[in-house]
Amino acid sequence: QVRLVESGGGLVKPGGSLTLSCAASGSTAGIAAMGWYRQAPGNERVLVAISANVDTPKYADSVKGRFTMSRDKTKNTITLQMNDLKPEDTAVYYCNAAIIVAGTWDNAYWGQGTQVTVSV
C-alpha cells in the first residue's frame, strides 16, 4: 500500500502564507495522480489541486492565482504553496494518491490531514 504523510499546517493571519508538504512511501509505482483536498467543518471534502502523471496541475476556482501545487514524481512528494490566505480557506487539508483499478480512477490513499486555520 501507499502511506501519505503531510506537514506544514498551522495558524496564519489573513493575507499570510503557508506551504504544505506530502511525502508518499510504499508501493508508489502505481500512483497515477496526487492531489490536495480540503474539508471545512460541516462541509464535504473538495478538491483543491491535482496533478495527474502526464498533466499539469489543475486548481479549484476558489484558489486559482493564490495556491500553487508542485509534484516531484521521482521523490514522490507534492507541495501546496498557499498565498493570500483567507478565512474561508480554513479547513483540514488532505493529501491524496490515486490509482487506476480495472480502468477506473480510484482515490485510494489519503493522508491523515493537517489543519490550516486562517484567523485574526
LOKOL-472582 format. One record per atom (N, C-alpha, C, CB): atom name; residue in three letters; residue number from 1; x, y, z. Coordinates in steps of 0.2 Angstrom, whole numbers. Glycine has a CB too. Layout:
LOKOL-472582
+------+-----+-----+-------+-------+-------+
! atom ! res !   n !     u !     v !     w !
+------+-----+-----+-------+-------+-------+
!   CA ! ALA ! NUM !     X !     Y !     Z !
...
+------+-----+-----+-------+-------+-------+
//
This chain:
LOKOL-472582
+------+-----+-----+-------+-------+-------+
! atom ! res !   n !     u !     v !     w !
+------+-----+-----+-------+-------+-------+
!    N ! GLN !   1 !     4 !    -6 !     0 !
!   CA ! GLN !   1 !     0 !     0 !     0 !
!    C ! GLN !   1 !     4 !     6 !     0 !
!   CB ! GLN !   1 !    -5 !     0 !     6 !
!    N ! VAL !   2 !     1 !    12 !     0 !
!   CA ! VAL !   2 !     4 !    18 !     0 !
!    C ! VAL !   2 !     3 !    22 !     6 !
!   CB ! VAL !   2 !     2 !    23 !    -6 !
!    N ! ARG !   3 !     8 !    25 !     9 !
!   CA ! ARG !   3 !     7 !    29 !    15 !
!    C ! ARG !   3 !     9 !    36 !    13 !
!   CB ! ARG !   3 !    11 !    26 !    21 !
!    N ! LEU !   4 !     4 !    41 !    15 !
!   CA ! LEU !   4 !     5 !    48 !    14 !
!    C ! LEU !   4 !     6 !    52 !    21 !
!   CB ! LEU !   4 !    -1 !    51 !    10 !
!    N ! VAL !   5 !    11 !    56 !    21 !
!   CA ! VAL !   5 !    12 !    59 !    27 !
!    C ! VAL !   5 !    13 !    67 !    25 !
!   CB ! VAL !   5 !    19 !    57 !    31 !
!    N ! GLU !   6 !     8 !    71 !    29 !
!   CA ! GLU !   6 !     8 !    78 !    27 !
!    C ! GLU !   6 !    11 !    82 !    33 !
!   CB ! GLU !   6 !     0 !    80 !    27 !
!    N ! SER !   7 !    13 !    88 !    31 !
!   CA ! SER !   7 !    16 !    93 !    36 !
!    C ! SER !   7 !    15 !   100 !    33 !
!   CB ! SER !   7 !    23 !    91 !    37 !
!    N ! GLY !   8 !    15 !   105 !    38 !
!   CA ! GLY !   8 !    15 !   112 !    36 !
!    C ! GLY !   8 !     9 !   116 !    38 !
!   CB ! GLY !   8 !    16 !   112 !    29 !
!    N ! GLY !   9 !     4 !   112 !    41 !
!   CA ! GLY !   9 !    -2 !   116 !    43 !
!    C ! GLY !   9 !     0 !   120 !    49 !
!   CB ! GLY !   9 !    -7 !   111 !    44 !
!    N ! GLY !  10 !    -5 !   125 !    50 !
!   CA ! GLY !  10 !    -4 !   129 !    56 !
!    C ! GLY !  10 !    -9 !   135 !    56 !
!   CB ! GLY !  10 !     3 !   132 !    56 !
!    N ! LEU !  11 !    -8 !   140 !    60 !
!   CA ! LEU !  11 !   -12 !   146 !    61 !
!    C ! LEU !  11 !    -9 !   152 !    58 !
!   CB ! LEU !  11 !   -13 !   147 !    69 !
!    N ! VAL !  12 !   -12 !   155 !    54 !
!   CA ! VAL !  12 !   -10 !   161 !    50 !
!    C ! VAL !  12 !   -15 !   166 !    49 !
!   CB ! VAL !  12 !    -7 !   159 !    43 !
!    N ! LYS !  13 !   -13 !   172 !    49 !
!   CA ! LYS !  13 !   -17 !   178 !    48 !
!    C ! LYS !  13 !   -19 !   179 !    41 !
!   CB ! LYS !  13 !   -14 !   185 !    51 !
!    N ! PRO !  14 !   -25 !   182 !    40 !
!   CA ! PRO !  14 !   -27 !   183 !    33 !
!    C ! PRO !  14 !   -22 !   187 !    29 !
!   CB ! PRO !  14 !   -34 !   187 !    33 !
!    N ! GLY !  15 !   -21 !   185 !    23 !
!   CA ! GLY !  15 !   -16 !   188 !    19 !
!    C ! GLY !  15 !    -9 !   184 !    20 !
!   CB ! GLY !  15 !   -15 !   195 !    21 !
!    N ! GLY !  16 !    -8 !   180 !    24 !
!   CA ! GLY !  16 !    -2 !   177 !    25 !
!    C ! GLY !  16 !    -1 !   171 !    21 !
!   CB ! GLY !  16 !    -2 !   174 !    33 !
!    N ! SER !  17 !     4 !   167 !    22 !
!   CA ! SER !  17 !     6 !   161 !    18 !
!    C ! SER !  17 !     8 !   155 !    22 !
!   CB ! SER !  17 !    11 !   163 !    13 !
!    N ! LEU !  18 !     6 !   149 !    19 !
!   CA ! LEU !  18 !     9 !   143 !    22 !
!    C ! LEU !  18 !    10 !   138 !    16 !
!   CB ! LEU !  18 !     3 !   140 !    26 !
!    N ! THR !  19 !    15 !   134 !    17 !
!   CA ! THR !  19 !    16 !   129 !    12 !
!    C ! THR !  19 !    15 !   122 !    15 !
!   CB ! THR !  19 !    23 !   130 !    10 !
!    N ! LEU !  20 !    11 !   118 !    12 !
!   CA ! LEU !  20 !    10 !   111 !    14 !
!    C ! LEU !  20 !    14 !   106 !    10 !
!   CB ! LEU !  20 !     3 !   109 !    14 !
!    N ! SER !  21 !    17 !   101 !    13 !
!   CA ! SER !  21 !    21 !    96 !    10 !
!    C ! SER !  21 !    18 !    89 !    11 !
!   CB ! SER !  21 !    28 !    96 !    12 !
!    N ! CYS !  22 !    18 !    84 !     7 !
!   CA ! CYS !  22 !    16 !    77 !     7 !
!    C ! CYS !  22 !    21 !    73 !     4 !
!   CB ! CYS !  22 !     9 !    76 !     4 !
!    N ! ALA !  23 !    23 !    68 !     8 !
!   CA ! ALA !  23 !    28 !    63 !     5 !
!    C ! ALA !  23 !    24 !    56 !     5 !
!   CB ! ALA !  23 !    34 !    62 !    10 !
!    N ! ALA !  24 !    25 !    52 !    -1 !
!   CA ! ALA !  24 !    22 !    46 !    -2 !
!    C ! ALA !  24 !    27 !    40 !    -1 !
!   CB ! ALA !  24 !    18 !    45 !    -8 !
!    N ! SER !  25 !    26 !    35 !     2 !
!   CA ! SER !  25 !    30 !    29 !     3 !
!    C ! SER !  25 !    26 !    23 !     2 !
!   CB ! SER !  25 !    34 !    30 !    10 !
!    N ! GLY !  26 !    30 !    17 !     1 !
!   CA ! GLY !  26 !    27 !    11 !     0 !
!    C ! GLY !  26 !    27 !     9 !    -7 !
!   CB ! GLY !  26 !    20 !    11 !     3 !
!    N ! SER !  27 !    21 !     7 !   -10 !
!   CA ! SER !  27 !    20 !     5 !   -17 !
!    C ! SER !  27 !    19 !    11 !   -21 !
!   CB ! SER !  27 !    15 !    -1 !   -17 !
!    N ! THR !  28 !    23 !    15 !   -22 !
!   CA ! THR !  28 !    22 !    21 !   -25 !
!    C ! THR !  28 !    22 !    21 !   -33 !
!   CB ! THR !  28 !    27 !    26 !   -23 !
!    N ! ALA !  29 !    24 !    15 !   -36 !
!   CA ! ALA !  29 !    25 !    15 !   -43 !
!    C ! ALA !  29 !    18 !    15 !   -46 !
!   CB ! ALA !  29 !    28 !     8 !   -45 !
!    N ! GLY !  30 !    13 !    13 !   -43 !
!   CA ! GLY !  30 !     6 !    13 !   -46 !
!    C ! GLY !  30 !     2 !    19 !   -45 !
!   CB ! GLY !  30 !     2 !     7 !   -43 !
!    N ! ILE !  31 !     5 !    24 !   -42 !
!   CA ! ILE !  31 !     1 !    31 !   -42 !
!    C ! ILE !  31 !     1 !    34 !   -49 !
!   CB ! ILE !  31 !     5 !    35 !   -37 !
!    N ! ALA !  32 !    -6 !    36 !   -50 !
!   CA ! ALA !  32 !    -7 !    39 !   -57 !
!    C ! ALA !  32 !    -8 !    47 !   -56 !
!   CB ! ALA !  32 !   -13 !    36 !   -60 !
!    N ! ALA !  33 !   -10 !    49 !   -50 !
!   CA ! ALA !  33 !   -11 !    56 !   -49 !
!    C ! ALA !  33 !   -10 !    57 !   -41 !
!   CB ! ALA !  33 !   -18 !    58 !   -51 !
!    N ! MET !  34 !    -8 !    63 !   -39 !
!   CA ! MET !  34 !    -8 !    65 !   -32 !
!    C ! MET !  34 !   -11 !    72 !   -32 !
!   CB ! MET !  34 !    -1 !    65 !   -30 !
!    N ! GLY !  35 !   -14 !    74 !   -27 !
!   CA ! GLY !  35 !   -18 !    80 !   -26 !
!    C ! GLY !  35 !   -19 !    82 !   -19 !
!   CB ! GLY !  35 !   -24 !    80 !   -30 !
!    N ! TRP !  36 !   -22 !    88 !   -18 !
!   CA ! TRP !  36 !   -24 !    91 !   -12 !
!    C ! TRP !  36 !   -31 !    92 !   -12 !
!   CB ! TRP !  36 !   -20 !    97 !   -10 !
!    N ! TYR !  37 !   -34 !    90 !    -6 !
!   CA ! TYR !  37 !   -41 !    91 !    -5 !
!    C ! TYR !  37 !   -42 !    95 !     2 !
!   CB ! TYR !  37 !   -46 !    84 !    -5 !
!    N ! ARG !  38 !   -48 !    98 !     3 !
!   CA ! ARG !  38 !   -49 !   101 !    10 !
!    C ! ARG !  38 !   -56 !   100 !    12 !
!   CB ! ARG !  38 !   -47 !   108 !    10 !
!    N ! GLN !  39 !   -57 !   100 !    18 !
!   CA ! GLN !  39 !   -64 !    99 !    21 !
!    C ! GLN !  39 !   -65 !   104 !    27 !
!   CB ! GLN !  39 !   -65 !    92 !    23 !
!    N ! ALA !  40 !   -69 !   108 !    27 !
!   CA ! ALA !  40 !   -71 !   113 !    32 !
!    C ! ALA !  40 !   -76 !   110 !    36 !
!   CB ! ALA !  40 !   -73 !   120 !    29 !
!    N ! PRO !  41 !   -77 !   112 !    43 !
!   CA ! PRO !  41 !   -82 !   109 !    47 !
!    C ! PRO !  41 !   -89 !   110 !    44 !
!   CB ! PRO !  41 !   -82 !   112 !    54 !
!    N ! GLY !  42 !   -93 !   104 !    44 !
!   CA ! GLY !  42 !  -100 !   105 !    41 !
!    C ! GLY !  42 !  -100 !   104 !    33 !
!   CB ! GLY !  42 !  -103 !   111 !    43 !
!    N ! ASN !  43 !   -94 !   104 !    30 !
!   CA ! ASN !  43 !   -94 !   104 !    23 !
!    C ! ASN !  43 !   -91 !    97 !    20 !
!   CB ! ASN !  43 !   -90 !   110 !    20 !
!    N ! GLU !  44 !   -92 !    96 !    14 !
!   CA ! GLU !  44 !   -90 !    90 !    11 !
!    C ! GLU !  44 !   -82 !    91 !     9 !
!   CB ! GLU !  44 !   -94 !    88 !     4 !
!    N ! ARG !  45 !   -79 !    86 !     8 !
!   CA ! ARG !  45 !   -72 !    86 !     6 !
!    C ! ARG !  45 !   -71 !    88 !    -2 !
!   CB ! ARG !  45 !   -68 !    80 !     7 !
!    N ! VAL !  46 !   -68 !    93 !    -3 !
!   CA ! VAL !  46 !   -67 !    96 !   -10 !
!    C ! VAL !  46 !   -60 !    96 !   -13 !
!   CB ! VAL !  46 !   -71 !   103 !   -11 !
!    N ! LEU !  47 !   -60 !    95 !   -19 !
!   CA ! LEU !  47 !   -53 !    96 !   -22 !
!    C ! LEU !  47 !   -50 !   103 !   -22 !
!   CB ! LEU !  47 !   -54 !    93 !   -30 !
!    N ! VAL !  48 !   -44 !   103 !   -21 !
!   CA ! VAL !  48 !   -40 !   110 !   -21 !
!    C ! VAL !  48 !   -36 !   110 !   -27 !
!   CB ! VAL !  48 !   -36 !   111 !   -14 !
!    N ! ALA !  49 !   -32 !   105 !   -28 !
!   CA ! ALA !  49 !   -27 !   105 !   -33 !
!    C ! ALA !  49 !   -25 !    98 !   -35 !
!   CB ! ALA !  49 !   -21 !   109 !   -32 !
!    N ! ILE !  50 !   -24 !    96 !   -41 !
!   CA ! ILE !  50 !   -22 !    89 !   -43 !
!    C ! ILE !  50 !   -17 !    89 !   -48 !
!   CB ! ILE !  50 !   -29 !    85 !   -44 !
!    N ! SER !  51 !   -13 !    84 !   -48 !
!   CA ! SER !  51 !    -8 !    83 !   -54 !
!    C ! SER !  51 !    -8 !    76 !   -56 !
!   CB ! SER !  51 !    -1 !    85 !   -51 !
!    N ! ALA !  52 !   -11 !    74 !   -62 !
!   CA ! ALA !  52 !   -10 !    68 !   -65 !
!    C ! ALA !  52 !    -3 !    67 !   -67 !
!   CB ! ALA !  52 !   -15 !    67 !   -71 !
!    N ! ASN !  53 !    -1 !    61 !   -69 !
!   CA ! ASN !  53 !     6 !    59 !   -70 !
!    C ! ASN !  53 !     8 !    63 !   -77 !
!   CB ! ASN !  53 !     7 !    52 !   -71 !
!    N ! VAL !  54 !     4 !    64 !   -82 !
!   CA ! VAL !  54 !     5 !    66 !   -88 !
!    C ! VAL !  54 !     2 !    73 !   -89 !
!   CB ! VAL !  54 !     4 !    62 !   -94 !
!    N ! ASP !  55 !     0 !    76 !   -84 !
!   CA ! ASP !  55 !    -4 !    83 !   -85 !
!    C ! ASP !  55 !    -1 !    88 !   -80 !
!   CB ! ASP !  55 !   -11 !    82 !   -83 !
!    N ! THR !  56 !    -2 !    94 !   -81 !
!   CA ! THR !  56 !     0 !   100 !   -77 !
!    C ! THR !  56 !    -5 !   100 !   -71 !
!   CB ! THR !  56 !     1 !   106 !   -81 !
!    N ! PRO !  57 !    -3 !   103 !   -66 !
!   CA ! PRO !  57 !    -8 !   104 !   -60 !
!    C ! PRO !  57 !   -14 !   108 !   -62 !
!   CB ! PRO !  57 !    -5 !   107 !   -54 !
!    N ! LYS !  58 !   -20 !   106 !   -59 !
!   CA ! LYS !  58 !   -26 !   109 !   -60 !
!    C ! LYS !  58 !   -29 !   112 !   -53 !
!   CB ! LYS !  58 !   -32 !   105 !   -64 !
!    N ! TYR !  59 !   -32 !   117 !   -53 !
!   CA ! TYR !  59 !   -34 !   120 !   -47 !
!    C ! TYR !  59 !   -42 !   122 !   -47 !
!   CB ! TYR !  59 !   -31 !   127 !   -46 !
!    N ! ALA !  60 !   -45 !   121 !   -41 !
!   CA ! ALA !  60 !   -51 !   124 !   -40 !
!    C ! ALA !  60 !   -52 !   131 !   -41 !
!   CB ! ALA !  60 !   -54 !   122 !   -33 !
!    N ! ASP !  61 !   -57 !   134 !   -43 !
!   CA ! ASP !  61 !   -58 !   141 !   -45 !
!    C ! ASP !  61 !   -57 !   145 !   -38 !
!   CB ! ASP !  61 !   -65 !   142 !   -47 !
!    N ! SER !  62 !   -58 !   143 !   -33 !
!   CA ! SER !  62 !   -58 !   146 !   -26 !
!    C ! SER !  62 !   -51 !   148 !   -24 !
!   CB ! SER !  62 !   -61 !   143 !   -21 !
!    N ! VAL !  63 !   -46 !   144 !   -27 !
!   CA ! VAL !  63 !   -39 !   145 !   -25 !
!    C ! VAL !  63 !   -34 !   147 !   -31 !
!   CB ! VAL !  63 !   -36 !   139 !   -22 !
!    N ! LYS !  64 !   -37 !   148 !   -37 !
!   CA ! LYS !  64 !   -33 !   150 !   -43 !
!    C ! LYS !  64 !   -30 !   156 !   -42 !
!   CB ! LYS !  64 !   -37 !   150 !   -49 !
!    N ! GLY !  65 !   -24 !   157 !   -44 !
!   CA ! GLY !  65 !   -20 !   163 !   -43 !
!    C ! GLY !  65 !   -17 !   164 !   -36 !
!   CB ! GLY !  65 !   -24 !   169 !   -44 !
!    N ! ARG !  66 !   -19 !   160 !   -31 !
!   CA ! ARG !  66 !   -17 !   161 !   -24 !
!    C ! ARG !  66 !   -13 !   155 !   -22 !
!   CB ! ARG !  66 !   -22 !   162 !   -19 !
!    N ! PHE !  67 !   -15 !   149 !   -24 !
!   CA ! PHE !  67 !   -11 !   142 !   -22 !
!    C ! PHE !  67 !    -7 !   140 !   -28 !
!   CB ! PHE !  67 !   -17 !   137 !   -20 !
!    N ! THR !  68 !    -2 !   137 !   -27 !
!   CA ! THR !  68 !     2 !   133 !   -32 !
!    C ! THR !  68 !     4 !   126 !   -30 !
!   CB ! THR !  68 !     9 !   138 !   -34 !
!    N ! MET !  69 !     3 !   121 !   -34 !
!   CA ! MET !  69 !     5 !   115 !   -32 !
!    C ! MET !  69 !    11 !   113 !   -36 !
!   CB ! MET !  69 !    -1 !   110 !   -33 !
!    N ! SER !  70 !    15 !   109 !   -33 !
!   CA ! SER !  70 !    21 !   106 !   -36 !
!    C ! SER !  70 !    21 !    98 !   -35 !
!   CB ! SER !  70 !    28 !   109 !   -34 !
!    N ! ARG !  71 !    24 !    95 !   -39 !
!   CA ! ARG !  71 !    25 !    87 !   -39 !
!    C ! ARG !  71 !    31 !    85 !   -41 !
!   CB ! ARG !  71 !    19 !    84 !   -42 !
!    N ! ASP !  72 !    35 !    81 !   -37 !
!   CA ! ASP !  72 !    41 !    78 !   -39 !
!    C ! ASP !  72 !    39 !    70 !   -40 !
!   CB ! ASP !  72 !    47 !    79 !   -34 !
!    N ! LYS !  73 !    39 !    68 !   -46 !
!   CA ! LYS !  73 !    37 !    61 !   -47 !
!    C ! LYS !  73 !    43 !    56 !   -45 !
!   CB ! LYS !  73 !    35 !    59 !   -54 !
!    N ! THR !  74 !    49 !    58 !   -45 !
!   CA ! THR !  74 !    54 !    54 !   -43 !
!    C ! THR !  74 !    55 !    53 !   -35 !
!   CB ! THR !  74 !    61 !    57 !   -45 !
!    N ! LYS !  75 !    54 !    59 !   -32 !
!   CA ! LYS !  75 !    54 !    59 !   -25 !
!    C ! LYS !  75 !    47 !    57 !   -21 !
!   CB ! LYS !  75 !    56 !    65 !   -22 !
!    N ! ASN !  76 !    42 !    57 !   -25 !
!   CA ! ASN !  76 !    35 !    55 !   -23 !
!    C ! ASN !  76 !    33 !    60 !   -18 !
!   CB ! ASN !  76 !    35 !    48 !   -20 !
!    N ! THR !  77 !    34 !    66 !   -19 !
!   CA ! THR !  77 !    32 !    72 !   -15 !
!    C ! THR !  77 !    27 !    77 !   -19 !
!   CB ! THR !  77 !    38 !    75 !   -12 !
!    N ! ILE !  78 !    23 !    80 !   -15 !
!   CA ! ILE !  78 !    19 !    86 !   -18 !
!    C ! ILE !  78 !    19 !    91 !   -12 !
!   CB ! ILE !  78 !    12 !    84 !   -19 !
!    N ! THR !  79 !    19 !    97 !   -15 !
!   CA ! THR !  79 !    18 !   103 !   -10 !
!    C ! THR !  79 !    12 !   107 !   -12 !
!   CB ! THR !  79 !    24 !   107 !   -10 !
!    N ! LEU !  80 !    10 !   112 !    -8 !
!   CA ! LEU !  80 !     5 !   116 !    -9 !
!    C ! LEU !  80 !     7 !   123 !    -6 !
!   CB ! LEU !  80 !    -2 !   114 !    -7 !
!    N ! GLN !  81 !     9 !   128 !   -10 !
!   CA ! GLN !  81 !    11 !   134 !    -8 !
!    C ! GLN !  81 !     4 !   138 !    -8 !
!   CB ! GLN !  81 !    16 !   138 !   -12 !
!    N ! MET !  82 !     2 !   141 !    -2 !
!   CA ! MET !  82 !    -4 !   145 !    -1 !
!    C ! MET !  82 !    -2 !   152 !     1 !
!   CB ! MET !  82 !    -8 !   141 !     4 !
!    N ! ASN !  83 !    -4 !   156 !    -4 !
!   CA ! ASN !  83 !    -3 !   163 !    -3 !
!    C ! ASN !  83 !   -10 !   167 !    -2 !
!   CB ! ASN !  83 !     1 !   166 !    -9 !
!    N ! ASP !  84 !    -9 !   173 !     1 !
!   CA ! ASP !  84 !   -15 !   177 !     2 !
!    C ! ASP !  84 !   -21 !   173 !     5 !
!   CB ! ASP !  84 !   -18 !   180 !    -5 !
!    N ! LEU !  85 !   -20 !   170 !    10 !
!   CA ! LEU !  85 !   -24 !   166 !    13 !
!    C ! LEU !  85 !   -30 !   170 !    16 !
!   CB ! LEU !  85 !   -21 !   162 !    19 !
!    N ! LYS !  86 !   -36 !   167 !    16 !
!   CA ! LYS !  86 !   -42 !   170 !    18 !
!    C ! LYS !  86 !   -46 !   165 !    23 !
!   CB ! LYS !  86 !   -47 !   171 !    12 !
!    N ! PRO !  87 !   -50 !   168 !    27 !
!   CA ! PRO !  87 !   -53 !   164 !    32 !
!    C ! PRO !  87 !   -57 !   158 !    30 !
!   CB ! PRO !  87 !   -58 !   168 !    36 !
!    N ! GLU !  88 !   -60 !   159 !    24 !
!   CA ! GLU !  88 !   -63 !   153 !    20 !
!    C ! GLU !  88 !   -59 !   148 !    18 !
!   CB ! GLU !  88 !   -67 !   156 !    15 !
!    N ! ASP !  89 !   -52 !   149 !    18 !
!   CA ! ASP !  89 !   -48 !   143 !    17 !
!    C ! ASP !  89 !   -47 !   139 !    23 !
!   CB ! ASP !  89 !   -41 !   146 !    15 !
!    N ! THR !  90 !   -49 !   141 !    29 !
!   CA ! THR !  90 !   -49 !   137 !    35 !
!    C ! THR !  90 !   -52 !   130 !    34 !
!   CB ! THR !  90 !   -52 !   140 !    41 !
!    N ! ALA !  91 !   -48 !   125 !    35 !
!   CA ! ALA !  91 !   -50 !   118 !    34 !
!    C ! ALA !  91 !   -45 !   113 !    36 !
!   CB ! ALA !  91 !   -52 !   117 !    26 !
!    N ! VAL !  92 !   -47 !   107 !    36 !
!   CA ! VAL !  92 !   -42 !   101 !    36 !
!    C ! VAL !  92 !   -40 !   100 !    29 !
!   CB ! VAL !  92 !   -44 !    95 !    40 !
!    N ! TYR !  93 !   -33 !   100 !    27 !
!   CA ! TYR !  93 !   -31 !    98 !    21 !
!    C ! TYR !  93 !   -28 !    91 !    21 !
!   CB ! TYR !  93 !   -25 !   103 !    19 !
!    N ! TYR !  94 !   -30 !    88 !    15 !
!   CA ! TYR !  94 !   -28 !    81 !    15 !
!    C ! TYR !  94 !   -24 !    79 !     8 !
!   CB ! TYR !  94 !   -34 !    76 !    15 !
!    N ! CYS !  95 !   -19 !    76 !     9 !
!   CA ! CYS !  95 !   -15 !    73 !     3 !
!    C ! CYS !  95 !   -18 !    67 !     0 !
!   CB ! CYS !  95 !    -8 !    72 !     5 !
!    N ! ASN !  96 !   -19 !    66 !    -6 !
!   CA ! ASN !  96 !   -22 !    60 !    -9 !
!    C ! ASN !  96 !   -17 !    57 !   -15 !
!   CB ! ASN !  96 !   -29 !    62 !   -12 !
!    N ! ALA !  97 !   -18 !    51 !   -15 !
!   CA ! ALA !  97 !   -14 !    47 !   -21 !
!    C ! ALA !  97 !   -19 !    43 !   -24 !
!   CB ! ALA !  97 !    -8 !    43 !   -18 !
!    N ! ALA !  98 !   -20 !    44 !   -31 !
!   CA ! ALA !  98 !   -25 !    40 !   -35 !
!    C ! ALA !  98 !   -21 !    34 !   -39 !
!   CB ! ALA !  98 !   -29 !    44 !   -39 !
!    N ! ILE !  99 !   -25 !    29 !   -40 !
!   CA ! ILE !  99 !   -23 !    23 !   -44 !
!    C ! ILE !  99 !   -28 !    22 !   -49 !
!   CB ! ILE !  99 !   -21 !    17 !   -39 !
!    N ! ILE ! 100 !   -26 !    18 !   -54 !
!   CA ! ILE ! 100 !   -31 !    15 !   -58 !
!    C ! ILE ! 100 !   -32 !     8 !   -57 !
!   CB ! ILE ! 100 !   -29 !    17 !   -66 !
!    N ! VAL ! 101 !   -38 !     6 !   -56 !
!   CA ! VAL ! 101 !   -40 !    -1 !   -55 !
!    C ! VAL ! 101 !   -46 !    -3 !   -60 !
!   CB ! VAL ! 101 !   -43 !    -2 !   -48 !
!    N ! ALA ! 102 !   -44 !    -8 !   -64 !
!   CA ! ALA ! 102 !   -49 !   -10 !   -69 !
!    C ! ALA ! 102 !   -51 !    -5 !   -73 !
!   CB ! ALA ! 102 !   -55 !   -14 !   -66 !
!    N ! GLY ! 103 !   -47 !     0 !   -75 !
!   CA ! GLY ! 103 !   -48 !     5 !   -80 !
!    C ! GLY ! 103 !   -52 !    11 !   -76 !
!   CB ! GLY ! 103 !   -52 !     3 !   -85 !
!    N ! THR ! 104 !   -53 !    11 !   -70 !
!   CA ! THR ! 104 !   -56 !    16 !   -66 !
!    C ! THR ! 104 !   -52 !    20 !   -61 !
!   CB ! THR ! 104 !   -62 !    13 !   -63 !
!    N ! TRP ! 105 !   -52 !    26 !   -61 !
!   CA ! TRP ! 105 !   -49 !    30 !   -56 !
!    C ! TRP ! 105 !   -51 !    29 !   -49 !
!   CB ! TRP ! 105 !   -49 !    38 !   -58 !
!    N ! ASP ! 106 !   -47 !    28 !   -45 !
!   CA ! ASP ! 106 !   -48 !    27 !   -38 !
!    C ! ASP ! 106 !   -44 !    31 !   -33 !
!   CB ! ASP ! 106 !   -47 !    19 !   -36 !
!    N ! ASN ! 107 !   -47 !    35 !   -29 !
!   CA ! ASN ! 107 !   -43 !    39 !   -24 !
!    C ! ASN ! 107 !   -42 !    35 !   -18 !
!   CB ! ASN ! 107 !   -47 !    46 !   -23 !
!    N ! ALA ! 108 !   -37 !    31 !   -19 !
!   CA ! ALA ! 108 !   -37 !    25 !   -14 !
!    C ! ALA ! 108 !   -33 !    27 !    -8 !
!   CB ! ALA ! 108 !   -33 !    20 !   -18 !
!    N ! TYR ! 109 !   -29 !    32 !    -8 !
!   CA ! TYR ! 109 !   -25 !    33 !    -2 !
!    C ! TYR ! 109 !   -25 !    40 !     0 !
!   CB ! TYR ! 109 !   -17 !    32 !    -4 !
!    N ! TRP ! 110 !   -26 !    41 !     7 !
!   CA ! TRP ! 110 !   -26 !    48 !    10 !
!    C ! TRP ! 110 !   -22 !    49 !    16 !
!   CB ! TRP ! 110 !   -34 !    49 !    12 !
!    N ! GLY ! 111 !   -19 !    55 !    16 !
!   CA ! GLY ! 111 !   -15 !    56 !    22 !
!    C ! GLY ! 111 !   -20 !    58 !    28 !
!   CB ! GLY ! 111 !   -11 !    63 !    21 !
!    N ! GLN ! 112 !   -17 !    59 !    34 !
!   CA ! GLN ! 112 !   -20 !    60 !    40 !
!    C ! GLN ! 112 !   -24 !    67 !    40 !
!   CB ! GLN ! 112 !   -16 !    59 !    46 !
!    N ! GLY ! 113 !   -22 !    71 !    36 !
!   CA ! GLY ! 113 !   -25 !    78 !    36 !
!    C ! GLY ! 113 !   -20 !    83 !    41 !
!   CB ! GLY ! 113 !   -32 !    78 !    39 !
!    N ! THR ! 114 !   -20 !    89 !    39 !
!   CA ! THR ! 114 !   -17 !    94 !    43 !
!    C ! THR ! 114 !   -21 !   100 !    43 !
!   CB ! THR ! 114 !   -10 !    96 !    39 !
!    N ! GLN ! 115 !   -22 !   103 !    49 !
!   CA ! GLN ! 115 !   -26 !   109 !    50 !
!    C ! GLN ! 115 !   -23 !   115 !    48 !
!   CB ! GLN ! 115 !   -28 !   109 !    57 !
!    N ! VAL ! 116 !   -27 !   119 !    44 !
!   CA ! VAL ! 116 !   -25 !   126 !    42 !
!    C ! VAL ! 116 !   -30 !   130 !    44 !
!   CB ! VAL ! 116 !   -24 !   126 !    34 !
!    N ! THR ! 117 !   -28 !   135 !    49 !
!   CA ! THR ! 117 !   -33 !   140 !    52 !
!    C ! THR ! 117 !   -31 !   147 !    50 !
!   CB ! THR ! 117 !   -34 !   139 !    59 !
!    N ! VAL ! 118 !   -35 !   151 !    47 !
!   CA ! VAL ! 118 !   -34 !   157 !    45 !
!    C ! VAL ! 118 !   -38 !   162 !    49 !
!   CB ! VAL ! 118 !   -35 !   159 !    37 !
!    N ! SER ! 119 !   -36 !   166 !    53 !
!   CA ! SER ! 119 !   -40 !   170 !    58 !
!    C ! SER ! 119 !   -35 !   175 !    60 !
!   CB ! SER ! 119 !   -42 !   165 !    64 !
!    N ! VAL ! 120 !   -39 !   181 !    62 !
!   CA ! VAL ! 120 !   -36 !   187 !    65 !
!    C ! VAL ! 120 !   -34 !   185 !    73 !
!   CB ! VAL ! 120 !   -40 !   193 !    65 !
+------+-----+-----+-------+-------+-------+
//
